Amino acid sequence: MENNHKQSPDFIGIGVMKAATTWIFQCLVEHPDICGSSKKEIHFFDRPENYKKGLEYYKAFFNNCSHDKVKGEYTPRYIFSKDAPELIYKNFLDVKIIACLRNPVDRAASHYKFSVCQNGRLSVYKNFSQAIRKDKEIIGRGKYYEQLKKYFDLFPKDNILVTIYEEIKNDPQKEISKIYEFLGVDPDFRPAALTRKVNVTGDKKFISKRPLISKILYISRRFVPRESRLEKVLERYGLYDFFKGVQSKNKILLPEDQDPNMDISIKNKDKEYLKQIYQEDIQKLEKLIGKDLSIWKK
């Protein structure tokens, strides 16, 4: 029983997608007093098929960690999950929660670019302008107040740290030091990943270069109804992560989205459209996290 407790996470990163989460996790695991899960995104609390495997399955991802290290994982989809907040609280009510938020307008553009370049889901739309008007998910993921409030309703405020992507870009050492301090480790440590790019969105021509299984996954996402997609079948038999690994490039590091092969510049009409959608949510978010977000309102 005592050994199981030692394998419980001290922190869980919850999001958001396309907001430097891979970079943050890399900086965390490089710290000598922190040990990360054996894979970054465990998807335990947002995928019922994983949660059903039980806590022993989850804690096994920390078997590589010694008891004296601060342990944790980072799954960006937890923030958008309907069930994750309560499931995390139910099992680890004292865990520390980390979130990094990005200007929701820019995040939507990055989300679109990622989808077109990597998994093809949003390729069903003619362009970014059409995607933001027809796809509920790309908009919904930028409504941070709605998502974070579930965590603030459950966990003590002192157990939640919200960082801002744009501030990380401006001063990465200062912001990663805040996270180290939040976790109770030496805040002055300087990770090697500090100025490296992590998980940069890939070449738009990548789709044509994919191996056969990757092309099949791409086609299934684009043309097959969601409930019967091939990846659902692969997940059922525990093969999805393997094939996802086959289709991915080796992507490394920093909180920037620089892809010279694909320019998703936001048109003024689309920017204004998104700013109107997110205006009320941002105002509520400022009060929730006690932070001025004028940087997003320009």
C-alpha positions as CSV (number, residue, x, y, z in Angstrom):
1,M,0.0,0.0,0.0
2,E,2.8,2.4,0.9
3,N,4.6,1.6,-2.3
4,N,1.5,2.3,-4.3
5,H,1.2,5.7,-2.7
6,K,4.8,6.5,-3.7
7,Q,3.9,6.0,-7.3
8,S,1.0,8.5,-7.2
9,P,1.6,11.6,-9.2
10,D,2.5,14.9,-7.5
11,F,1.4,17.0,-10.5
12,I,-0.8,16.5,-13.6
13,G,-0.5,18.9,-16.6
14,I,-4.0,19.3,-18.2
15,G,-3.4,21.5,-21.2
16,V,-4.0,23.2,-23.5
17,M,-3.2,21.7,-26.9
18,K,-0.9,23.8,-29.1
19,A,0.4,25.8,-26.1
20,A,3.9,24.6,-25.3
21,T,2.9,21.5,-23.3
22,T,5.6,19.3,-24.8
23,W,8.2,22.0,-24.1
24,I,7.0,22.4,-20.5
25,F,7.1,18.6,-19.9
26,Q,10.6,18.3,-21.4
27,C,11.8,21.1,-19.1
28,L,10.2,19.4,-16.1
29,V,11.7,16.0,-16.7
30,E,15.2,17.5,-17.2
31,H,15.0,18.9,-13.6
32,P,17.1,16.6,-11.3
33,D,14.3,16.5,-8.7
34,I,11.5,15.7,-11.1
35,C,10.5,12.5,-12.7
36,G,8.0,12.3,-15.6
37,S,5.8,9.4,-16.5
38,S,7.3,6.9,-18.9
39,K,5.2,8.5,-21.7
40,K,4.0,12.1,-21.7
41,E,0.4,11.7,-22.6
42,I,-1.2,8.8,-20.7
43,H,-4.8,9.6,-21.5
44,F,-6.0,7.8,-18.4
45,F,-8.7,10.2,-17.2
46,D,-10.1,11.2,-20.6
47,R,-10.4,7.8,-22.2
48,P,-12.8,5.4,-20.6
49,E,-11.0,2.3,-22.1
50,N,-7.9,3.4,-20.2
51,Y,-9.6,4.3,-17.0
52,K,-11.3,0.9,-16.8
53,K,-7.8,-0.6,-16.5
54,G,-7.6,0.7,-13.0
55,L,-5.1,2.7,-10.9
56,E,-2.4,0.1,-10.9
57,Y,-2.2,0.5,-14.7
58,Y,-1.9,4.2,-14.3
59,K,0.7,4.1,-11.5
60,A,2.8,1.7,-13.5
61,F,3.7,4.7,-15.7
62,F,5.7,6.1,-12.7
63,N,7.5,2.8,-11.9
64,N,10.7,4.4,-13.3
65,C,10.5,7.2,-10.6
66,S,12.3,6.9,-7.2
67,H,10.2,7.8,-4.2
68,D,12.1,11.0,-3.5
69,K,11.4,12.6,-6.9
70,V,8.4,14.9,-7.7
71,K,6.4,12.8,-10.2
72,G,3.9,13.8,-12.8
73,E,2.4,13.5,-16.3
74,Y,1.1,15.9,-18.9
75,T,-2.0,15.1,-21.0
76,P,-3.3,18.3,-22.7
77,R,-6.7,16.8,-23.5
78,Y,-7.6,16.6,-19.8
79,I,-8.6,20.2,-19.7
80,F,-11.2,19.7,-22.5
81,S,-12.5,16.4,-21.1
82,K,-15.9,16.3,-19.5
83,D,-15.0,13.6,-17.0
84,A,-11.3,14.2,-16.3
85,P,-11.6,16.9,-13.5
86,E,-13.8,14.7,-11.3
87,L,-11.8,11.6,-12.0
88,I,-8.5,13.2,-11.1
89,Y,-10.0,14.7,-7.9
90,K,-11.6,11.4,-6.9
91,N,-8.3,9.6,-7.1
92,F,-5.7,12.3,-6.3
93,L,-7.4,15.1,-4.5
94,D,-4.0,16.7,-3.4
95,V,-2.4,16.6,-6.8
96,K,-1.1,19.9,-8.3
97,I,-2.6,21.0,-11.5
98,I,-0.7,22.8,-14.3
99,A,-2.2,24.5,-17.3
100,C,-0.7,26.7,-20.0
101,L,-3.1,28.9,-21.9
102,R,-2.6,30.6,-25.3
103,N,-4.4,33.5,-27.0
104,P,-7.5,31.5,-28.2
105,V,-7.4,33.1,-31.6
106,D,-3.8,32.1,-32.3
107,R,-4.5,28.7,-30.7
108,A,-7.3,28.1,-33.1
109,A,-5.0,28.8,-36.1
110,S,-2.3,26.5,-34.7
111,H,-5.0,23.8,-34.1
112,Y,-6.1,24.1,-37.7
113,K,-2.5,23.9,-39.0
114,F,-1.7,20.9,-36.8
115,S,-4.8,19.1,-38.0
116,V,-4.1,19.7,-41.7
117,C,-0.4,18.8,-41.4
118,Q,-0.6,15.9,-39.0
119,N,-3.9,14.2,-38.6
120,G,-6.1,15.6,-41.4
121,R,-9.3,16.0,-39.3
122,L,-10.0,19.6,-40.3
123,S,-9.0,19.0,-43.9
124,V,-12.7,18.4,-44.6
125,Y,-13.1,22.2,-44.6
126,K,-12.0,24.4,-47.5
127,N,-9.9,26.7,-45.3
128,F,-9.4,28.1,-41.8
129,S,-12.3,30.6,-42.2
130,Q,-14.7,27.8,-42.9
131,A,-13.4,25.6,-40.2
132,I,-13.9,28.1,-37.4
133,R,-17.5,28.7,-38.5
134,K,-18.4,25.0,-38.8
135,D,-16.3,23.0,-36.4
136,K,-17.4,23.2,-32.7
137,E,-14.3,21.6,-31.3
138,I,-11.8,24.1,-32.7
139,I,-13.8,26.9,-31.1
140,G,-14.7,25.0,-27.9
141,R,-11.0,24.3,-27.0
142,G,-10.3,28.0,-26.8
143,K,-13.1,28.6,-24.2
144,Y,-10.7,28.2,-21.2
145,Y,-13.0,29.6,-18.5
146,E,-15.6,26.9,-19.1
147,Q,-12.9,24.2,-18.9
148,L,-10.8,25.5,-16.0
149,K,-13.7,26.4,-13.8
150,K,-14.4,22.6,-13.3
151,Y,-10.9,22.3,-11.8
152,F,-11.2,25.4,-9.7
153,D,-14.5,24.1,-8.3
154,L,-12.8,20.9,-7.1
155,F,-9.2,21.7,-6.2
156,P,-7.8,24.3,-3.8
157,K,-6.7,27.4,-5.7
158,D,-3.2,27.0,-4.4
159,N,-3.0,23.6,-6.1
160,I,-3.6,25.1,-9.6
161,L,-1.0,27.0,-11.6
162,V,-2.0,28.7,-14.8
163,T,0.8,29.9,-17.1
164,I,0.5,31.9,-20.3
165,Y,2.1,30.8,-23.6
166,E,2.9,34.3,-24.7
167,E,4.8,35.0,-21.4
168,I,6.7,31.8,-21.9
169,K,7.8,32.9,-25.3
170,N,8.9,36.2,-24.0
171,D,10.9,34.9,-21.0
172,P,11.1,31.1,-20.9
173,Q,13.5,30.9,-17.9
174,K,11.3,33.1,-15.8
175,E,8.1,31.1,-16.5
176,I,9.6,27.6,-16.1
177,S,11.1,28.8,-12.8
178,K,7.6,29.6,-11.7
179,I,6.5,26.1,-12.4
180,Y,9.6,24.7,-10.6
181,E,8.8,26.8,-7.6
182,F,5.1,25.7,-7.7
183,L,6.3,22.1,-7.5
184,G,8.7,22.8,-4.7
185,V,12.0,22.2,-6.5
186,D,15.0,24.4,-7.2
187,P,13.6,27.3,-9.3
188,D,17.0,28.3,-10.6
189,F,17.7,25.2,-12.6
190,R,18.2,25.9,-16.3
191,P,17.0,23.0,-18.5
192,A,18.8,22.2,-21.7
193,A,15.4,22.4,-23.5
194,L,14.9,26.0,-22.5
195,T,15.6,27.4,-26.0
196,R,14.9,24.4,-28.2
197,K,11.8,24.0,-30.3
198,V,9.4,21.2,-29.3
199,N,6.7,19.5,-31.3
200,V,6.7,22.1,-34.1
201,T,3.8,21.5,-36.6
202,G,5.1,19.5,-39.6
203,D,5.4,20.1,-43.3
204,K,2.1,20.4,-45.1
205,K,3.5,18.0,-47.7
206,F,3.9,15.4,-44.9
207,I,0.6,13.7,-45.8
208,S,1.9,12.5,-49.2
209,K,5.1,11.2,-47.5
210,R,3.3,9.1,-44.9
211,P,3.6,5.3,-44.9
212,L,0.5,3.3,-45.9
213,I,-1.0,2.9,-42.5
214,S,-0.8,6.7,-41.9
215,K,-2.6,7.3,-45.2
216,I,-5.3,4.9,-44.2
217,L,-5.8,6.7,-40.9
218,Y,-5.9,10.1,-42.7
219,I,-8.5,8.8,-45.1
220,S,-10.6,7.3,-42.4
221,R,-10.6,10.6,-40.4
222,R,-11.7,12.5,-43.5
223,F,-14.4,10.3,-45.0
224,V,-15.6,7.8,-42.4
225,P,-18.2,8.7,-39.7
226,R,-16.5,9.4,-36.3
227,E,-18.0,6.4,-34.5
228,S,-16.6,3.9,-37.0
229,R,-13.2,5.3,-37.7
230,L,-10.3,3.0,-38.0
231,E,-8.5,4.5,-35.1
232,K,-11.4,3.5,-32.8
233,V,-10.8,-0.1,-33.9
234,L,-7.1,0.2,-33.3
235,E,-7.7,1.7,-29.8
236,R,-10.0,-1.2,-29.0
237,Y,-7.2,-3.7,-29.6
238,G,-4.5,-1.5,-28.1
239,L,-2.8,-0.8,-31.4
240,Y,-3.5,2.9,-31.9
241,D,-0.4,4.3,-30.1
242,F,1.8,2.0,-32.1
243,F,0.4,3.1,-35.5
244,K,0.4,6.7,-34.4
245,G,4.1,6.3,-33.6
246,V,4.6,4.9,-37.1
247,Q,3.0,7.9,-38.8
248,S,4.7,10.6,-36.7
249,K,8.0,12.3,-37.5
250,N,10.5,12.8,-34.7
251,K,9.4,16.2,-33.5
252,I,11.4,18.2,-30.9
253,L,11.0,21.3,-29.0
254,L,10.0,25.1,-28.0
255,P,6.8,27.0,-27.7
256,E,6.7,28.3,-31.3
257,D,4.8,27.3,-34.4
258,Q,7.2,28.0,-37.2
259,D,6.4,26.1,-40.4
260,P,7.8,27.8,-43.5
261,N,5.8,25.5,-45.7
262,M,2.4,26.4,-44.4
263,D,1.3,30.0,-43.6
264,I,-2.0,30.2,-41.8
265,S,-2.3,34.0,-41.5
266,I,-5.5,35.0,-39.8
267,K,-7.6,37.4,-41.9
268,N,-9.0,40.4,-40.1
269,K,-12.6,39.3,-40.5
270,D,-11.8,35.9,-39.0
271,K,-9.8,37.5,-36.2
272,E,-12.7,39.8,-35.3
273,Y,-15.1,36.8,-35.5
274,L,-13.0,34.8,-33.0
275,K,-12.4,37.8,-30.7
276,Q,-16.1,38.3,-30.4
277,I,-16.7,34.6,-29.6
278,Y,-14.0,34.6,-26.9
279,Q,-14.5,38.0,-25.4
280,E,-16.9,37.0,-22.6
281,D,-15.0,33.9,-21.8
282,I,-11.7,35.8,-21.5
283,Q,-13.3,38.3,-19.1
284,K,-14.5,35.5,-16.9
285,L,-11.2,33.8,-17.1
286,E,-9.3,36.9,-15.9
287,K,-11.4,36.9,-12.7
288,L,-11.0,33.2,-12.2
289,I,-7.2,33.1,-12.4
290,G,-6.7,36.7,-11.1
291,K,-4.7,37.8,-14.2
292,D,-4.9,40.6,-16.7
293,L,-5.1,39.1,-20.2
294,S,-4.8,42.4,-22.1
295,I,-2.1,40.7,-24.2
296,W,-4.9,38.7,-25.9
297,K,-7.1,41.7,-26.6
298,K,-4.8,43.6,-29.1
